[in-house]
Each structure stands twice: as C-alpha cells, then as structure tokens.
Amino acid sequence: MSLAEIKDSYAEYADWIHRFDWLAHLVTGRYRRTRFGDVDGKILDVACGTGTNFRYLPETVELVGIDISPEMLARAEDRLTELDTDGTLLQMDAQNLDFADDSFDAVISSLSTCTFPDPVAALREMSRVCKPEGTIRLVEHGRSDVRPIASYQEWRTDAHYAQTGCRWDQRPRDVVAEAGLTVQDTTTGLFGMITTFEIDPDGGDG
C-alpha cells in the first residue's frame, strides 16, 4: 500500500484498534513490558498508533510519538490523558523522520514493520535518529514457526494485506538484517509469531 492508502485504512480502524487495546495488552503486553520497560531519557515511539506502548514506559521518560495517521494520533492523545502522562505527538512518515541525527536516547516501535511500504528505510531512519550509545527496541510479528499456523498465514496473506495493509507473513529478522542493524538480543514467542529485538544503533547504515 502507498502512504495515502495506509492513512485511509487507519482512519477507518483507529477507533476499533483503540477499543480493542485490552486485547493487545493481553496478547503482547508482556513482550512490550520486557523490551520497553527499562528505556530512559528522550524516547521516540515510531508508528505509535493509538498509544498502546505508552503504559509500558517508565514514568521518567521524555516521550515523543509519531504516526502517519491523524486519527491514530488523536487516540494516542486520549491515551496520554488516561495515563496522566506528558508527551509530544507528531504526524510524520517513519521512512523520512524529521529529526536530526542522534536525537533520541532510545527508539521503540511495535508491530510496525509489517505496514511500512519500505520497512528497511524505516529501520535505518530509526538508527539515524538514535544516539550511538542509545538503543532501538522492537516488538514485531510475522510468520509462525508452527507449520499449520504458517500455512494459514500464507493462505490469507494477500487478503489480509488488502484489508489492513499488514504483511502478517513477514520475517522480522530478515528485515532487520537487510537494514544492516546489529542485534544485541532477540527473543520469540507466541508460536514464533512475535519477535522482539534489542538493537545497537551504531551498527546500522543510518
């Protein structure tokens, strides 16, 4: 999908995603808490969506969230209010971040590379804006390592992408490797469908 098509899709689904945040918490909450719970300083949440990650961040962080969708950002603003948390939210393309090099102590993102038209470009941008001594943390989803589940994903992948703009049979490790990023730690869960990363930003091409 193009960026315009993705924006249109998110405009339709923003309210639904916000209402079902409890399900995201149930399914992926522990992975987000493990990867995002110890970041510190100035934090960029790329493709922050409705603000699902915000609850897992330490209260002391200086939070900046970006997303391509104004409807998603409106819901993210509601999330900040619910959590009584300060943060700056900006409409922006993850593949062309409007920040200077080395602007953030940590960059986080969840369930996002499956939707970017060019996920490699987005990851390299995350590396560029993260300080060399900082950290990039990802919680991604993709093709299961359980054959019956993977077969279902393969069968439905085109229809799922046409409806939601999500490539749910992607291989996150391949995407990170193609971006040239150095992985410090990685884990899998949920039948191989969830992959998390701790990445060294100084190892990328950004």
N, C-alpha and C positions, 0 to 999 in steps of 0.2 A: 504494500500500500504506500501511497505518497503521504507526505506530512499532512496535506489537506484532508485526505481521506481518513487518516488516523484521528485528526481533530474532530471530524464529523462523527466518527464512531464513539469517541469518548464523550462527546456532547450527549449522545443517546444513552450511554451506560453509566455516567458519573453517579447519578442518584442510586442506581442499582448496586454499584460497587460500594458506595457509602453505606447502604442499608445492610449489606452482607459482610461488613468488616468483621463481624464476630466470627464468620466462617474462616476468613483469612487468619484471624488470631488463633483459631483452633488448629488449623492445618499447618501454618508456617510460623506461628508465633515463637516457638522455641528456637527455630533456626535464626530468626531475626534477632532475638534477645542475645543469643550466643555471639553472633557476629557484630552487632551494633552496640551492645550494652556497655562496652569499655572504651568507646572512642571519646576524644576530648578535644577541646579547643573550638575552632571555627569549622563547621561541618556543612558539606554540600550534599543534599539528598537529590540525586538526579532521577528525573521522572517520578517525582514524589507522589503523583496521583492524588488520592483523597487524604493523604497523610497517614497511611497505615503504619509507617515506620516510626512515627514521632514518639509513640508511647514507649518504645524500646530504647530510646536515647537517654543518657544521663541528663539530669536537670541543668547541669552547669554548662552545656554546650551552647555555642552561638550558632543557631540553625539558619541555614538558607536552603530553601526548596525551590526546584524549578520543574516545570512541566510544560508541554506543548498546548495543553487544553485549559482554557479559562474556566470551564465547568468543573474540571478536576480541582483546580486551584481554589475555587470557591468552597468546595467541600473540605479541602485541606485547611482553609482558613477557619471553617467551623470546627475542625479537629483541634486546632491550636486553642480556640476558645474553650472547648470542652476540657482540654488538659490544663488550662490556665498557664499556657506556655508562650513565650515570645518567639517570634521567628519572622523571617523575611521570605515572601513568596513571589516568584517572578515567572512570567511566561517566557519560555526560551526553548530552543531546539537543542537537545542533548548532543547532537552531532556537530554543533557550532556554538560552543559555550561562550558567552560574552563576559568572560572573566580573564584577568591577566594570568600569566604563568605563575605557578606556586602560590595560589591564593588561599588554599584551604589546608587545614591540618589533617582532615580525613574526608574522603568522598565515599558515600554509600549509595547503593541502589538495589532494588529488589524487583524481581520478576519483570525486568525491563528489556533485556537484550533481545527477547523474542519479538518485540514490537518495533524496534528501531529499523528503518529502512536500511541503514548501514551500521550494524552493531559494532563493527571493528572501529569505525571512525568515532563512535560514541565512547568506546573504551579508551581510545587514545586521547580523546579530549579530557576524560576523567583523569588520566595520568598527567596530562599537561598542567591542569589547574591545581593538582595536589602537590604539596611541598615534597621535595625529595626524601625528607625524613618522615613523611606522613604515611598514611595507609589508605588503601582502597578496599572496601568491603562489599561483597556481592552476595546476594541470595537469589539464585536463579532456578528456573525449572526447565525441563526438557524431556528427551526420550527416556523412557524407563529401561532399566536393565532386566526387567521381567518380561519374557517374550510375549505372553498373551496381552499384557498391557501395551507393550510397544507395537504389537500388530494392530491393536485398536487405534492407537495414535496415528499410525501410518494410514489406516483406512479413512480416518476422519480429518487428517491434517489439512487438506485443501478446503474442505467445507468450514472447518474451524477458523482457518485464516481468513476466508472470505467474510465470515460473520464478525470476527473480533479483531482481526489484524495481528493475531498471536500465532507464531510458529511453534506449536507445542511439541514438535518432534525435534527441536534443535538439540545440538550437543554443546552445552555451555563451555566445556573445557576446550573444545576445538576453537570456539570463538575467541576465548581469552588467549589461546596460543597464537592464533592468527594475528591478534593485536600486538604480539611481541611482549606481553607483560610477564613479569616474574612472579610466580605464585609462591607465597610463603607457606600457606596452609590451605587445604581443601578437604571438604567432607561431603558425603552424600547421604541421603535419607529418603524416606517415603518411596520405597521400591526403586530407588535410583532416579526418581523424578525431580528431587531437589538437590542442587549442588551449591555449596557455599564456598566462598573464596576470601582469603586474606592476601592482598597483592601488594608488592613493593612498587610504588610509582616510579622509582628511579630506574626500574628495569624496562620501561616502555620506550616507544619511539616518539612519545609526545614531547 
